[in-house]
């Protein structure tokens, strides 16, 4: 049997098959959504209060690392409100006319879900302010002395925005959301529950020890846990008897080059570059990007948050520094980083 080379599970890009399976595994009810208990309770209160007043809930903003459930929460809010959901993204709205077309085609109480809100065009951002506050659009028609402003009313809608980079959102846009929620990394026990539920949806048998091993290497992230489960399921189907055991998980993850704490080759490469090329740091982000051939956004959004969560790197005013734990994990003799000024 010929096996393909290992792939990066932390990467946000994945195949159409994986996208389809992710939709299948996505929780359809609040009961199926594991973790983020405080956020779920707050959302239920906001929605129930709006229902009792017979009003549309306030606009909602979710932020946090990729794969933590921001999109799922948006769909659950729409379902709880018995509303249709219109899905788009910040980069897809290129001009004010695109935004006007989307908003005027909404119905009363619909949810407009905008992913990657931090990438919304600044002109469109200014156009959406009156729509969020007063449910109207001010469209400029014509140019020069003949230009005039036309006011369009739009249905009362709920804007749900998500972002991995909340610092890139302007203050005026952030302040127009009625409630803002940060999604954090999941507890290991919650990840185990997610893997168990997903295995039931996929109709695959899995041993409890195998669940624990996958959860340990899932980066505290449901999306990563589900992707690992799907790849291990493939190994079980081809090389095993269709049952996911601890031994099979260990063998599969070793082939995929995912170590015992969930680090992938790219994670280890970042640590090795900081330690070996820059004597443990500090090293600036742009220098790290050039040395690792990774994109800046990928390091900031995908790799760095997990490495910091594990305590393997630290941010300083002068750049990233590898900690003693990073040396120990890679089996490299520890040397104190360069003196910080």
C-alpha positions as CSV (number, residue, x, y, z in Angstrom):
1,X,0.0,0.0,0.0
2,X,1.3,3.5,-0.9
3,X,0.6,6.2,1.6
4,X,0.7,9.9,0.9
5,X,3.0,12.2,2.8
6,X,1.9,13.7,6.1
7,X,-0.2,16.9,5.9
8,X,-0.5,19.9,8.2
9,X,-3.6,19.4,10.3
10,X,-3.4,22.8,11.9
11,X,-3.6,24.5,8.5
12,X,-7.0,26.1,7.7
13,X,-7.1,24.7,4.2
14,X,-8.5,21.3,3.6
15,X,-10.2,19.2,0.9
16,X,-13.8,19.3,-0.3
17,X,-14.3,15.8,1.3
18,X,-13.1,17.2,4.7
19,X,-15.4,20.2,4.3
20,X,-18.4,18.0,3.7
21,X,-17.5,15.8,6.7
22,X,-17.0,18.9,8.9
23,X,-20.5,19.9,8.0
24,X,-21.7,16.4,9.0
25,X,-19.9,16.6,12.3
26,X,-20.9,20.1,13.1
27,X,-23.3,20.2,16.2
28,X,-26.9,20.8,15.3
29,X,-28.2,21.6,18.8
30,X,-27.0,23.3,21.9
31,X,-26.8,19.9,23.6
32,X,-24.4,18.6,21.0
33,X,-22.1,21.7,21.3
34,X,-19.5,20.7,23.9
35,X,-17.6,23.3,25.9
36,X,-17.7,27.1,26.0
37,X,-20.5,26.9,28.7
38,X,-20.5,30.5,29.7
39,X,-20.8,31.7,26.1
40,X,-23.7,29.3,25.5
41,X,-25.5,30.4,28.6
42,X,-25.1,34.1,27.7
43,X,-26.3,33.5,24.1
44,X,-29.4,31.6,25.4
45,X,-30.3,34.5,27.7
46,X,-29.8,37.0,24.9
47,X,-32.0,35.0,22.5
48,X,-34.7,34.2,25.0
49,X,-35.0,37.8,26.2
50,X,-35.3,39.0,22.6
51,X,-38.0,36.4,21.9
52,X,-40.0,37.5,24.9
53,X,-39.8,41.1,23.8
54,X,-40.5,40.0,20.2
55,X,-37.4,41.8,19.0
56,X,-34.3,40.9,17.0
57,X,-31.3,40.1,19.2
58,X,-28.4,42.5,19.2
59,X,-25.5,42.0,16.8
60,X,-23.0,39.4,18.0
61,X,-19.2,39.2,17.6
62,X,-17.2,36.0,18.1
63,X,-13.4,36.0,18.2
64,X,-10.8,33.4,18.9
65,X,-8.4,31.0,17.2
66,X,-9.5,29.0,14.1
67,X,-11.4,25.8,14.7
68,X,-13.0,26.6,18.1
69,X,-16.6,26.8,17.0
70,X,-17.4,30.4,16.0
71,X,-19.2,29.4,12.8
72,X,-21.1,26.6,14.6
73,X,-22.3,29.1,17.2
74,X,-23.6,31.4,14.4
75,X,-25.6,28.6,12.9
76,X,-27.0,27.6,16.3
77,X,-28.1,31.1,17.0
78,X,-29.9,31.3,13.6
79,X,-31.6,27.9,14.3
80,X,-32.6,29.0,17.8
81,X,-34.2,32.1,16.4
82,X,-35.9,30.1,13.6
83,X,-34.2,32.5,11.2
84,X,-32.6,32.1,7.8
85,X,-28.8,32.6,7.7
86,X,-26.9,34.3,4.9
87,X,-23.2,33.5,4.9
88,X,-20.5,35.6,3.4
89,X,-17.0,36.8,4.4
90,X,-15.1,40.1,4.7
91,X,-13.0,39.7,1.6
92,X,-16.1,38.7,-0.5
93,X,-17.7,42.1,0.1
94,X,-15.6,44.3,-2.2
95,X,-17.7,47.4,-2.6
96,X,-20.7,49.2,-1.0
97,X,-22.9,47.9,-3.8
98,X,-22.2,44.3,-2.8
99,X,-23.2,45.1,0.8
100,X,-26.4,46.8,-0.4
101,X,-27.3,43.8,-2.5
102,X,-26.9,41.4,0.4
103,X,-28.7,43.5,3.0
104,X,-31.7,44.4,0.8
105,X,-32.2,40.7,0.0
106,X,-32.6,39.8,3.7
107,X,-35.9,39.1,5.4
108,X,-37.0,40.4,8.7
109,X,-35.1,38.7,11.5
110,X,-32.5,37.0,9.2
111,X,-29.0,36.4,10.3
112,X,-26.1,37.8,8.3
113,X,-23.0,35.9,9.1
114,X,-19.7,37.6,8.1
115,X,-16.6,35.5,8.5
116,X,-13.1,37.1,8.6
117,X,-14.7,40.4,9.6
118,X,-11.3,42.0,10.1
119,X,-10.8,41.8,6.3
120,X,-13.9,43.9,5.5
121,X,-13.2,46.8,3.1
122,X,-13.0,50.1,5.0
123,X,-15.5,51.8,2.7
124,X,-18.0,48.9,3.3
125,X,-17.3,49.1,7.0
126,X,-18.5,52.7,7.0
127,X,-21.5,51.8,4.9
128,X,-22.6,49.1,7.3
129,X,-22.7,51.4,10.4
130,X,-26.1,52.9,9.8
131,X,-27.4,49.5,8.7
132,X,-26.4,48.0,12.1
133,X,-27.7,50.9,14.1
134,X,-30.8,52.2,12.3
135,X,-31.4,49.5,9.7
136,X,-30.9,51.8,6.7
137,X,-28.3,52.3,4.0
138,X,-27.1,55.6,2.7
139,X,-26.1,55.1,-1.0
140,X,-24.4,57.7,-3.0
141,X,-25.6,57.8,-6.6
142,X,-23.6,59.6,-9.3
143,X,-20.4,61.6,-9.1
144,X,-19.3,65.2,-8.7
145,X,-21.9,68.0,-8.5
146,X,-24.7,65.7,-9.7
147,X,-24.1,63.2,-6.9
148,X,-27.0,62.6,-4.4
149,X,-27.6,60.4,-1.4
150,X,-30.4,57.9,-1.4
151,X,-31.6,56.3,1.8
152,X,-32.6,52.6,1.7
153,X,-34.4,50.8,4.5
154,X,-33.3,47.3,5.2
155,X,-35.1,44.6,7.2
156,X,-34.1,44.3,10.9
157,X,-31.4,41.7,10.9
158,X,-28.8,40.1,13.2
159,X,-25.2,40.6,12.1
160,X,-22.9,37.9,13.5
161,X,-19.3,38.6,12.8
162,X,-16.3,36.3,13.5
163,X,-12.6,37.0,13.5
164,X,-9.3,35.5,14.6
165,X,-7.7,39.0,14.7
166,X,-9.9,41.2,16.8
167,X,-7.1,43.8,17.2
168,X,-7.5,44.5,13.5
169,X,-11.2,45.5,13.9
170,X,-11.7,49.3,14.2
171,X,-13.1,50.6,17.4
172,X,-16.3,52.0,15.8
173,X,-17.1,48.6,14.3
174,X,-16.4,46.7,17.5
175,X,-18.6,49.1,19.5
176,X,-21.6,48.5,17.3
177,X,-21.9,44.9,18.4
178,X,-24.2,44.4,21.4
179,X,-22.2,41.4,22.7
180,X,-18.7,40.2,22.1
181,X,-17.5,36.7,23.1
182,X,-14.0,35.2,23.1
183,X,-13.8,31.5,22.4
184,X,-10.9,29.9,24.3
185,X,-9.0,26.6,23.9
186,X,-11.0,23.6,25.1
187,X,-10.3,21.4,28.1
188,X,-9.0,17.9,27.3
189,X,-12.2,16.3,28.8
190,X,-14.4,18.4,26.4
191,X,-12.2,17.4,23.4
192,X,-12.7,13.7,24.4
193,X,-16.5,14.2,24.5
194,X,-16.3,15.8,21.0
195,X,-14.2,12.9,19.6
196,X,-16.6,10.3,21.1
197,X,-19.7,12.1,19.6
198,X,-17.9,12.4,16.2
199,X,-17.0,8.7,16.2
200,X,-20.7,7.9,16.7
201,X,-21.7,10.2,13.8
202,X,-19.1,8.6,11.6
203,X,-20.3,5.1,12.8
204,X,-16.8,4.0,13.8
205,X,-15.8,2.0,16.9
206,X,-13.1,3.6,19.0
207,X,-11.6,2.4,22.3
208,X,-11.6,4.9,25.3
209,X,-7.8,4.8,25.4
210,X,-7.7,5.8,21.7
211,X,-10.0,8.7,22.4
212,X,-7.7,10.0,25.1
213,X,-4.6,9.7,22.8
214,X,-6.3,11.7,20.0
215,X,-7.6,14.3,22.4
216,X,-4.1,14.8,23.8
217,X,-2.7,15.6,20.4
218,X,-5.7,17.7,19.2
219,X,-4.3,21.2,20.1
220,X,-7.3,21.8,22.4
221,X,-9.2,22.4,19.2
222,X,-12.4,20.6,18.0
223,X,-11.6,21.0,14.3
224,X,-8.2,19.5,14.7
225,X,-9.6,16.6,16.8
226,X,-12.2,15.8,14.1
227,X,-9.6,15.9,11.4
228,X,-7.3,13.5,13.3
229,X,-10.2,11.2,14.0
230,X,-11.0,11.1,10.3
231,X,-7.5,10.3,9.3
232,X,-7.1,7.6,12.0
233,X,-10.4,6.1,10.8
234,X,-8.8,5.7,7.4
235,X,-5.9,3.9,8.9
236,X,-8.3,1.6,10.9
237,X,-10.2,0.9,7.7
238,X,-7.2,0.0,5.6
239,X,-4.7,-1.4,8.0
240,X,-6.9,-2.5,10.9
241,X,-10.2,-4.2,11.3
242,X,-12.3,-0.9,11.3
243,X,-11.8,-0.4,15.0
244,X,-9.7,2.4,16.3
245,X,-7.4,1.2,19.0
246,X,-4.7,2.9,21.0
247,X,-2.0,1.0,19.1
248,X,-3.5,2.0,15.7
249,X,-3.7,5.7,16.8
250,X,-0.1,5.7,17.9
251,X,1.0,4.2,14.6
252,X,-1.1,6.6,12.5
253,X,0.0,9.7,14.3
254,X,3.6,8.7,14.1
255,X,3.2,8.4,10.4
256,X,1.5,11.8,10.3
257,X,4.5,13.2,12.3
258,X,2.3,14.5,15.1
259,X,4.1,14.1,18.4
260,X,2.8,13.4,21.9
261,X,1.8,17.0,22.6
262,X,0.3,17.6,19.2
263,X,3.2,19.4,17.6
264,X,3.5,19.1,13.8
265,X,6.6,19.5,11.6
266,X,5.9,23.2,11.1
267,X,5.6,23.8,14.9
268,X,8.9,22.0,15.5
269,X,10.5,23.9,12.6
270,X,9.5,27.3,14.2
271,X,11.0,26.2,17.5
272,X,14.2,24.8,15.9
273,X,14.7,28.0,13.9
274,X,14.4,30.2,17.0
275,X,16.7,28.0,19.0
276,X,19.3,27.0,16.4
277,X,19.5,30.0,14.1
278,X,18.8,32.7,16.6
279,X,20.2,31.2,19.8
280,X,16.8,31.0,21.4
281,X,15.7,34.5,20.5
282,X,14.4,37.1,20.6
283,X,13.5,37.0,16.9
284,X,11.1,39.4,15.2
285,X,8.0,38.1,13.4
286,X,9.1,39.1,9.9
287,X,12.5,37.5,10.4
288,X,10.8,34.3,11.6
289,X,8.5,34.4,8.5
290,X,11.5,34.6,6.2
291,X,13.5,31.9,8.0
292,X,10.6,29.4,8.1
293,X,9.0,30.2,4.7
294,X,5.6,30.4,6.5
295,X,3.1,33.2,6.0
296,X,2.8,35.8,8.7
297,X,-0.9,35.2,9.2
298,X,-0.3,31.4,9.5
299,X,2.2,31.9,12.3
300,X,0.0,34.4,14.1
301,X,-3.3,32.5,13.8
302,X,-2.3,28.9,13.7
303,X,1.0,28.0,15.2
304,X,1.9,30.7,17.7
305,X,-1.2,30.6,19.9
306,X,-0.8,26.8,20.5
307,X,3.0,27.1,21.2
308,X,2.3,29.9,23.6
309,X,-0.5,27.9,25.3
310,X,2.0,25.1,25.9
311,X,4.5,27.5,27.2
312,X,7.1,26.7,24.5
313,X,7.6,30.3,23.3
314,X,7.1,33.7,24.8
315,X,6.5,37.1,23.2
316,X,8.8,40.0,24.3
317,X,9.1,43.6,23.1
318,X,12.0,42.5,20.8
319,X,10.4,39.3,19.5
320,X,9.7,35.6,20.1
321,X,11.8,33.7,22.6
322,X,12.0,29.9,23.0
323,X,11.5,28.7,26.6
324,X,13.3,26.0,28.5
325,X,10.3,23.7,27.9
326,X,10.9,24.0,24.1
327,X,14.6,23.0,24.5
328,X,13.5,20.0,26.6
329,X,10.8,18.9,24.2
330,X,13.2,19.0,21.2
331,X,16.0,17.3,23.2
332,X,18.4,20.3,22.8
333,X,20.7,21.4,25.6
334,X,19.2,24.6,27.2
335,X,21.0,27.9,26.7
336,X,19.7,31.1,28.2
337,X,18.3,33.4,25.4
338,X,20.1,36.6,24.5
339,X,20.0,39.3,27.0
340,X,16.8,41.4,26.6
341,X,17.3,45.1,26.5
